[in-house]
Amino acid sequence: MPEIAEVETVRNTLKKQILHKKIKDVNILYGKMIESNLATFKSDLIGDEFIDIKRRGKWLIFELQNHYLLSHLRMEGKFFIKNSNEEIAKHEHIIISFNDNTDLRYHDTRKFGRMNLIKKEDLETTECIKKQGLEPGDKALNAEYLLTKFQNKKLPIKSVLLDQTIISGLGNIYANEVLFYARINPLKEASKLTFEECALICEGANKIIKEAIAMGGTTIKSYTSSLGVTGRFQQRLKVHKKEGEKCPVCGKPIIKVKVGGRSTYYCPNCQK
Protein backbone atom coordinates (compact mmCIF):
# COMPACT_ATOMS: atom_id res chain seq x y z
CA MET A 1 0.00 0.00 0.00
CA PRO A 2 1.35 3.47 -0.83
CA GLU A 3 2.13 5.29 2.41
CA ILE A 4 3.14 8.87 3.07
CA ALA A 5 6.57 8.64 1.39
CA GLU A 6 5.19 6.92 -1.71
CA VAL A 7 2.27 9.36 -2.04
CA GLU A 8 4.68 12.27 -1.66
CA THR A 9 6.82 10.78 -4.44
CA VAL A 10 3.75 10.49 -6.70
CA ARG A 11 2.83 14.11 -5.88
CA ASN A 12 6.27 15.47 -6.72
CA THR A 13 6.50 13.45 -9.92
CA LEU A 14 3.04 14.41 -11.19
CA LYS A 15 3.74 18.09 -10.50
CA LYS A 16 6.49 17.95 -13.10
CA GLN A 17 4.24 16.39 -15.74
CA ILE A 18 0.61 17.55 -15.63
CA LEU A 19 0.39 21.09 -14.24
CA HIS A 20 -1.24 23.77 -16.43
CA LYS A 21 -2.44 21.34 -19.07
CA LYS A 22 -6.02 22.03 -20.17
CA ILE A 23 -8.39 19.14 -19.44
CA LYS A 24 -10.39 18.31 -22.56
CA ASP A 25 -12.19 15.13 -21.50
CA VAL A 26 -12.83 12.78 -18.57
CA ASN A 27 -13.65 9.11 -19.07
CA ILE A 28 -15.12 7.35 -16.01
CA LEU A 29 -15.02 3.58 -16.50
CA TYR A 30 -15.78 2.61 -12.89
CA GLY A 31 -18.11 5.12 -11.31
CA LYS A 32 -18.05 3.63 -7.81
CA MET A 33 -14.63 5.18 -7.28
CA ILE A 34 -16.12 8.66 -7.51
CA GLU A 35 -17.66 9.91 -4.26
CA SER A 36 -19.12 13.09 -5.77
CA ASN A 37 -21.83 13.43 -8.43
CA LEU A 38 -20.61 11.77 -11.63
CA ALA A 39 -22.10 14.33 -14.00
CA THR A 40 -20.71 17.38 -12.20
CA PHE A 41 -17.41 15.57 -11.56
CA LYS A 42 -16.88 15.39 -15.29
CA SER A 43 -18.29 18.78 -16.26
CA ASP A 44 -16.36 20.66 -13.56
CA LEU A 45 -13.06 19.11 -14.65
CA ILE A 46 -13.41 19.66 -18.39
CA GLY A 47 -11.91 22.99 -19.44
CA ASP A 48 -10.02 23.44 -16.17
CA GLU A 49 -6.39 22.67 -15.34
CA PHE A 50 -4.35 21.45 -12.38
CA ILE A 51 -2.45 24.41 -10.93
CA ASP A 52 -0.86 22.58 -8.02
CA ILE A 53 -0.82 19.22 -6.24
CA LYS A 54 -0.83 19.09 -2.46
CA ARG A 55 -1.00 16.20 -0.01
CA ARG A 56 -2.57 15.52 3.36
CA GLY A 57 -1.52 12.22 4.88
CA LYS A 58 -2.14 9.62 2.16
CA TRP A 59 -4.55 11.90 0.24
CA LEU A 60 -3.42 13.59 -2.97
CA ILE A 61 -5.07 17.00 -3.39
CA PHE A 62 -5.13 18.19 -7.01
CA GLU A 63 -5.79 21.93 -7.06
CA LEU A 64 -7.89 23.40 -9.88
CA GLN A 65 -9.17 26.95 -10.32
CA ASN A 66 -12.29 26.53 -8.17
CA HIS A 67 -12.11 22.94 -6.92
CA TYR A 68 -9.90 20.33 -5.32
CA LEU A 69 -9.78 16.77 -6.65
CA LEU A 70 -9.08 14.45 -3.73
CA SER A 71 -7.55 11.06 -4.52
CA HIS A 72 -6.70 8.16 -2.21
CA LEU A 73 -4.72 5.28 -3.75
CA ARG A 74 -5.74 2.77 -1.07
CA MET A 75 -4.15 -0.67 -1.60
CA GLU A 76 -3.10 -0.81 -5.25
CA GLY A 77 -3.85 2.56 -6.87
CA LYS A 78 -1.37 4.04 -9.34
CA PHE A 79 -1.29 6.92 -11.79
CA PHE A 80 0.07 6.58 -15.31
CA ILE A 81 0.89 9.26 -17.87
CA LYS A 82 0.16 7.92 -21.36
CA ASN A 83 -0.50 9.16 -24.86
CA SER A 84 -4.21 9.49 -25.52
CA ASN A 85 -4.05 7.11 -28.49
CA GLU A 86 -2.74 4.24 -26.37
CA GLU A 87 -5.18 1.42 -25.73
CA ILE A 88 -6.95 1.56 -22.39
CA ALA A 89 -5.55 -1.12 -20.09
CA LYS A 90 -7.78 -3.52 -18.15
CA HIS A 91 -7.56 -1.83 -14.77
CA GLU A 92 -7.52 1.81 -15.88
CA HIS A 93 -10.74 3.18 -14.42
CA ILE A 94 -10.50 6.99 -14.54
CA ILE A 95 -8.93 8.76 -17.53
CA ILE A 96 -8.34 12.50 -17.60
CA SER A 97 -7.32 13.65 -21.09
CA PHE A 98 -5.38 16.85 -21.73
CA ASN A 99 -5.28 19.07 -24.80
CA ASP A 100 -1.74 17.95 -25.64
CA ASN A 101 -3.03 14.41 -26.33
CA THR A 102 -1.72 12.93 -23.12
CA ASP A 103 -3.75 11.26 -20.37
CA LEU A 104 -3.58 10.97 -16.62
CA ARG A 105 -4.86 7.44 -16.04
CA TYR A 106 -5.83 5.99 -12.68
CA HIS A 107 -5.06 2.25 -12.50
CA ASP A 108 -6.34 0.10 -9.63
CA THR A 109 -6.53 -3.69 -9.78
CA ARG A 110 -8.63 -3.95 -6.61
CA LYS A 111 -10.85 -0.91 -7.26
CA PHE A 112 -10.45 0.34 -3.67
CA GLY A 113 -9.22 3.83 -4.59
CA ARG A 114 -11.48 6.84 -4.16
CA MET A 115 -11.81 10.29 -5.76
CA ASN A 116 -13.91 13.26 -4.73
CA LEU A 117 -14.27 16.68 -6.35
CA ILE A 118 -15.03 19.40 -3.83
CA LYS A 119 -15.23 23.19 -3.81
CA LYS A 120 -12.10 24.88 -2.51
CA GLU A 121 -13.83 26.42 0.47
CA ASP A 122 -14.95 22.95 1.62
CA LEU A 123 -11.48 21.41 1.93
CA GLU A 124 -10.97 21.76 5.68
CA THR A 125 -14.52 20.66 6.48
CA THR A 126 -14.45 17.57 4.24
CA GLU A 127 -14.51 14.57 6.59
CA CYS A 128 -11.55 12.66 5.14
CA ILE A 129 -9.32 15.75 5.42
CA LYS A 130 -10.41 17.28 8.70
CA LYS A 131 -9.95 14.01 10.61
CA GLN A 132 -6.28 13.63 9.64
CA GLY A 133 -3.81 13.67 12.53
CA LEU A 134 -0.39 15.29 12.62
CA GLU A 135 2.20 14.25 10.06
CA PRO A 136 5.80 13.22 10.67
CA GLY A 137 7.84 16.39 10.47
CA ASP A 138 5.19 18.52 12.15
CA LYS A 139 6.71 20.26 15.21
CA ALA A 140 3.49 19.60 17.11
CA LEU A 141 4.07 15.84 16.79
CA ASN A 142 5.79 15.37 20.13
CA ALA A 143 5.70 13.15 23.20
CA GLU A 144 3.04 15.24 24.95
CA TYR A 145 0.74 14.97 21.94
CA LEU A 146 1.12 11.19 21.72
CA LEU A 147 0.68 10.63 25.46
CA THR A 148 -2.64 12.47 25.25
CA LYS A 149 -3.75 10.47 22.20
CA PHE A 150 -2.62 7.13 23.65
CA GLN A 151 -3.92 7.51 27.21
CA ASN A 152 -7.20 5.65 26.64
CA LYS A 153 -6.02 3.32 23.88
CA LYS A 154 -6.08 -0.32 25.03
CA LEU A 155 -5.08 -1.66 21.62
CA PRO A 156 -1.53 -2.75 20.69
CA ILE A 157 0.64 0.20 19.76
CA LYS A 158 1.13 -1.22 16.26
CA SER A 159 -2.61 -0.94 15.58
CA VAL A 160 -2.80 2.55 17.08
CA LEU A 161 0.06 3.81 14.90
CA LEU A 162 -2.07 2.96 11.86
CA ASP A 163 -4.85 5.26 13.10
CA GLN A 164 -4.72 8.17 10.64
CA THR A 165 -6.44 10.50 13.12
CA ILE A 166 -3.34 10.34 15.35
CA ILE A 167 -0.36 10.22 12.97
CA SER A 168 -1.36 10.89 9.38
CA GLY A 169 0.39 8.97 6.62
CA LEU A 170 1.95 6.08 8.52
CA GLY A 171 1.10 2.66 7.15
CA ASN A 172 2.19 -0.88 7.84
CA ILE A 173 5.75 -0.57 6.52
CA TYR A 174 6.75 2.56 8.38
CA ALA A 175 4.89 1.62 11.57
CA ASN A 176 7.03 -1.54 11.75
CA GLU A 177 10.20 0.46 11.15
CA VAL A 178 9.30 3.22 13.64
CA LEU A 179 8.61 0.69 16.40
CA PHE A 180 11.94 -0.99 15.76
CA TYR A 181 13.68 2.38 15.89
CA ALA A 182 12.01 3.09 19.24
CA ARG A 183 12.69 -0.48 20.50
CA ILE A 184 8.99 -0.91 21.38
CA ASN A 185 7.21 -4.25 21.16
CA PRO A 186 4.34 -3.89 18.66
CA LEU A 187 2.01 -5.81 21.01
CA LYS A 188 2.46 -3.38 23.91
CA GLU A 189 -0.73 -1.59 24.92
CA ALA A 190 -0.60 1.97 23.65
CA SER A 191 -1.84 3.47 26.94
CA LYS A 192 1.17 1.98 28.75
CA LEU A 193 3.81 3.78 26.70
CA THR A 194 6.11 6.12 28.60
CA PHE A 195 7.01 9.71 27.76
CA GLU A 196 10.42 8.52 26.57
CA GLU A 197 8.90 5.87 24.29
CA CYS A 198 6.51 8.43 22.79
CA ALA A 199 9.45 10.75 22.18
CA LEU A 200 11.30 7.96 20.36
CA ILE A 201 8.25 7.26 18.17
CA CYS A 202 8.18 10.91 17.13
CA GLU A 203 11.93 10.95 16.53
CA GLY A 204 11.80 7.72 14.52
CA ALA A 205 8.78 8.78 12.44
CA ASN A 206 10.38 12.11 11.56
CA LYS A 207 13.74 10.58 10.66
CA ILE A 208 12.46 7.54 8.75
CA ILE A 209 9.82 9.36 6.71
CA LYS A 210 12.21 12.16 5.79
CA GLU A 211 14.76 9.63 4.56
CA ALA A 212 12.12 7.54 2.76
CA ILE A 213 10.82 10.58 0.87
CA ALA A 214 14.36 11.52 -0.13
CA MET A 215 14.82 8.00 -1.52
CA GLY A 216 11.55 7.95 -3.46
CA GLY A 217 9.68 5.71 -1.04
CA THR A 218 9.73 1.94 -0.69
CA THR A 219 9.24 -0.18 -3.81
CA ILE A 220 7.78 -3.54 -2.83
CA LYS A 221 5.03 -5.78 -4.22
CA SER A 222 2.20 -3.59 -2.93
CA TYR A 223 3.70 -0.41 -4.37
CA THR A 224 5.75 0.20 -7.46
CA SER A 225 6.06 3.59 -9.08
CA SER A 226 4.19 3.89 -12.36
CA LEU A 227 5.75 7.26 -13.15
CA GLY A 228 9.33 6.35 -13.91
CA VAL A 229 10.52 6.70 -10.31
CA THR A 230 11.72 3.65 -8.40
CA GLY A 231 11.88 3.94 -4.64
CA ARG A 232 15.08 2.87 -2.91
CA PHE A 233 14.13 2.93 0.77
CA GLN A 234 13.56 -0.84 0.76
CA GLN A 235 17.36 -1.03 0.93
CA ARG A 236 17.20 0.65 4.36
CA LEU A 237 14.40 -1.41 5.92
CA LYS A 238 15.47 -2.97 9.21
CA VAL A 239 12.59 -5.36 9.99
CA HIS A 240 9.75 -5.09 7.47
CA LYS A 241 9.58 -8.24 5.32
CA LYS A 242 12.72 -9.53 7.10
CA GLU A 243 11.19 -12.59 8.79
CA GLY A 244 13.94 -15.10 9.70
CA GLU A 245 16.75 -12.69 8.89
CA LYS A 246 19.18 -11.47 11.54
CA CYS A 247 18.33 -8.33 13.48
CA PRO A 248 20.79 -5.61 12.38
CA VAL A 249 21.36 -4.69 16.04
CA CYS A 250 21.55 -7.94 18.03
CA GLY A 251 21.67 -10.68 15.38
CA LYS A 252 18.59 -12.54 16.65
CA PRO A 253 16.01 -13.65 14.05
CA ILE A 254 13.27 -11.20 13.08
CA ILE A 255 9.82 -12.70 13.62
CA LYS A 256 6.47 -12.09 11.98
CA VAL A 257 3.11 -11.94 13.77
CA LYS A 258 -0.35 -10.63 12.94
CA VAL A 259 -1.48 -7.55 14.84
CA GLY A 260 -4.96 -6.33 14.00
CA GLY A 261 -4.83 -8.43 10.86
CA ARG A 262 -1.65 -6.74 9.62
CA SER A 263 1.70 -8.45 9.10
CA THR A 264 4.03 -7.18 11.80
CA TYR A 265 7.79 -7.70 11.86
CA TYR A 266 9.98 -7.11 14.90
CA CYS A 267 12.96 -8.31 16.90
CA PRO A 268 11.77 -10.06 20.08
CA ASN A 269 15.12 -9.36 21.72
CA CYS A 270 15.42 -5.63 20.96
CA GLN A 271 11.68 -4.99 21.24
CA LYS A 272 10.85 -6.84 24.45
C-alpha positions in Angstrom: 0.0 0.0 0.0 1.3 3.5 -0.8 2.1 5.3 2.4 3.1 8.9 3.1 6.6 8.6 1.4 5.2 6.9 -1.7 2.3 9.4 -2.0 4.7 12.3 -1.7 6.8 10.8 -4.4 3.8 10.5 -6.7 2.8 14.1 -5.9 6.3 15.5 -6.7 6.5 13.5 -9.9 3.0 14.4 -11.2 3.7 18.1 -10.5 6.5 17.9 -13.1 4.2 16.4 -15.7 0.6 17.5 -15.6 0.4 21.1 -14.2 -1.2 23.8 -16.4 -2.4 21.3 -19.1 -6.0 22.0 -20.2 -8.4 19.1 -19.4 -10.4 18.3 -22.6 -12.2 15.1 -21.5 -12.8 12.8 -18.6 -13.6 9.1 -19.1 -15.1 7.4 -16.0 -15.0 3.6 -16.5 -15.8 2.6 -12.9 -18.1 5.1 -11.3 -18.1 3.6 -7.8 -14.6 5.2 -7.3 -16.1 8.7 -7.5 -17.7 9.9 -4.3 -19.1 13.1 -5.8 -21.8 13.4 -8.4 -20.6 11.8 -11.6 -22.1 14.3 -14.0 -20.7 17.4 -12.2 -17.4 15.6 -11.6 -16.9 15.4 -15.3 -18.3 18.8 -16.3 -16.4 20.7 -13.6 -13.1 19.1 -14.6 -13.4 19.7 -18.4 -11.9 23.0 -19.4 -10.0 23.4 -16.2 -6.4 22.7 -15.3 -4.3 21.5 -12.4 -2.5 24.4 -10.9 -0.9 22.6 -8.0 -0.8 19.2 -6.2 -0.8 19.1 -2.5 -1.0 16.2 0.0 -2.6 15.5 3.4 -1.5 12.2 4.9 -2.1 9.6 2.2 -4.5 11.9 0.2 -3.4 13.6 -3.0 -5.1 17.0 -3.4 -5.1 18.2 -7.0 -5.8 21.9 -7.1 -7.9 23.4 -9.9 -9.2 27.0 -10.3 -12.3 26.5 -8.2 -12.1 22.9 -6.9 -9.9 20.3 -5.3 -9.8 16.8 -6.7 -9.1 14.4 -3.7 -7.5 11.1 -4.5 -6.7 8.2 -2.2 -4.7 5.3 -3.8 -5.7 2.8 -1.1 -4.1 -0.7 -1.6 -3.1 -0.8 -5.2 -3.8 2.6 -6.9 -1.4 4.0 -9.3 -1.3 6.9 -11.8 0.1 6.6 -15.3 0.9 9.3 -17.9 0.2 7.9 -21.4 -0.5 9.2 -24.9 -4.2 9.5 -25.5 -4.1 7.1 -28.5 -2.7 4.2 -26.4 -5.2 1.4 -25.7 -6.9 1.6 -22.4 -5.6 -1.1 -20.1 -7.8 -3.5 -18.2 -7.6 -1.8 -14.8 -7.5 1.8 -15.9 -10.7 3.2 -14.4 -10.5 7.0 -14.5 -8.9 8.8 -17.5 -8.3 12.5 -17.6 -7.3 13.7 -21.1 -5.4 16.9 -21.7 -5.3 19.1 -24.8 -1.7 17.9 -25.6 -3.0 14.4 -26.3 -1.7 12.9 -23.1 -3.8 11.3 -20.4 -3.6 11.0 -16.6 -4.9 7.4 -16.0 -5.8 6.0 -12.7 -5.1 2.3 -12.5 -6.3 0.1 -9.6 -6.5 -3.7 -9.8 -8.6 -3.9 -6.6 -10.8 -0.9 -7.3 -10.5 0.3 -3.7 -9.2 3.8 -4.6 -11.5 6.8 -4.2 -11.8 10.3 -5.8 -13.9 13.3 -4.7 -14.3 16.7 -6.4 -15.0 19.4 -3.8 -15.2 23.2 -3.8 -12.1 24.9 -2.5 -13.8 26.4 0.5 -15.0 23.0 1.6 -11.5 21.4 1.9 -11.0 21.8 5.7 -14.5 20.7 6.5 -14.5 17.6 4.2 -14.5 14.6 6.6 -11.5 12.7 5.1 -9.3 15.8 5.4 -10.4 17.3 8.7 -9.9 14.0 10.6 -6.3 13.6 9.6 -3.8 13.7 12.5 -0.4 15.3 12.6 2.2 14.3 10.1 5.8 13.2 10.7 7.8 16.4 10.5 5.2 18.5 12.2 6.7 20.3 15.2 3.5 19.6 17.1 4.1 15.8 16.8 5.8 15.4 20.1 5.7 13.1 23.2 3.0 15.2 25.0 0.7 15.0 21.9 1.1 11.2 21.7 0.7 10.6 25.5 -2.6 12.5 25.2 -3.8 10.5 22.2 -2.6 7.1 23.7 -3.9 7.5 27.2 -7.2 5.7 26.6 -6.0 3.3 23.9 -6.1 -0.3 25.0 -5.1 -1.7 21.6 -1.5 -2.8 20.7 0.6 0.2 19.8 1.1 -1.2 16.3 -2.6 -0.9 15.6 -2.8 2.6 17.1 0.1 3.8 14.9 -2.1 3.0 11.9 -4.9 5.3 13.1 -4.7 8.2 10.6 -6.4 10.5 13.1 -3.3 10.3 15.4 -0.4 10.2 13.0 -1.4 10.9 9.4 0.4 9.0 6.6 1.9 6.1 8.5 1.1 2.7 7.1 2.2 -0.9 7.8 5.8 -0.6 6.5 6.8 2.6 8.4 4.9 1.6 11.6 7.0 -1.5 11.7 10.2 0.5 11.1 9.3 3.2 13.6 8.6 0.7 16.4 11.9 -1.0 15.8 13.7 2.4 15.9 12.0 3.1 19.2 12.7 -0.5 20.5 9.0 -0.9 21.4 7.2 -4.2 21.2 4.3 -3.9 18.7 2.0 -5.8 21.0 2.5 -3.4 23.9 -0.7 -1.6 24.9 -0.6 2.0 23.7 -1.8 3.5 26.9 1.2 2.0 28.8 3.8 3.8 26.7 6.1 6.1 28.6 7.0 9.7 27.8 10.4 8.5 26.6 8.9 5.9 24.3 6.5 8.4 22.8 9.5 10.8 22.2 11.3 8.0 20.4 8.3 7.3 18.2 8.2 10.9 17.1 11.9 10.9 16.5 11.8 7.7 14.5 8.8 8.8 12.4 10.4 12.1 11.6 13.7 10.6 10.7 12.5 7.5 8.8 9.8 9.4 6.7 12.2 12.2 5.8 14.8 9.6 4.6 12.1 7.5 2.8 10.8 10.6 0.9 14.4 11.5 -0.1 14.8 8.0 -1.5 11.5 7.9 -3.5 9.7 5.7 -1.0 9.7 1.9 -0.7 9.2 -0.2 -3.8 7.8 -3.5 -2.8 5.0 -5.8 -4.2 2.2 -3.6 -2.9 3.7 -0.4 -4.4 5.7 0.2 -7.5 6.1 3.6 -9.1 4.2 3.9 -12.4 5.7 7.3 -13.1 9.3 6.4 -13.9 10.5 6.7 -10.3 11.7 3.7 -8.4 11.9 3.9 -4.6 15.1 2.9 -2.9 14.1 2.9 0.8 13.6 -0.8 0.8 17.4 -1.0 0.9 17.2 0.6 4.4 14.4 -1.4 5.9 15.5 -3.0 9.2 12.6 -5.4 10.0 9.7 -5.1 7.5 9.6 -8.2 5.3 12.7 -9.5 7.1 11.2 -12.6 8.8 13.9 -15.1 9.7 16.7 -12.7 8.9 19.2 -11.5 11.5 18.3 -8.3 13.5 20.8 -5.6 12.4 21.4 -4.7 16.0 21.5 -7.9 18.0 21.7 -10.7 15.4 18.6 -12.5 16.7 16.0 -13.6 14.1 13.3 -11.2 13.1 9.8 -12.7 13.6 6.5 -12.1 12.0 3.1 -11.9 13.8 -0.3 -10.6 12.9 -1.5 -7.5 14.8 -5.0 -6.3 14.0 -4.8 -8.4 10.9 -1.7 -6.7 9.6 1.7 -8.5 9.1 4.0 -7.2 11.8 7.8 -7.7 11.9 10.0 -7.1 14.9 13.0 -8.3 16.9 11.8 -10.1 20.1 15.1 -9.4 21.7 15.4 -5.6 21.0 11.7 -5.0 21.2 10.9 -6.8 24.4 
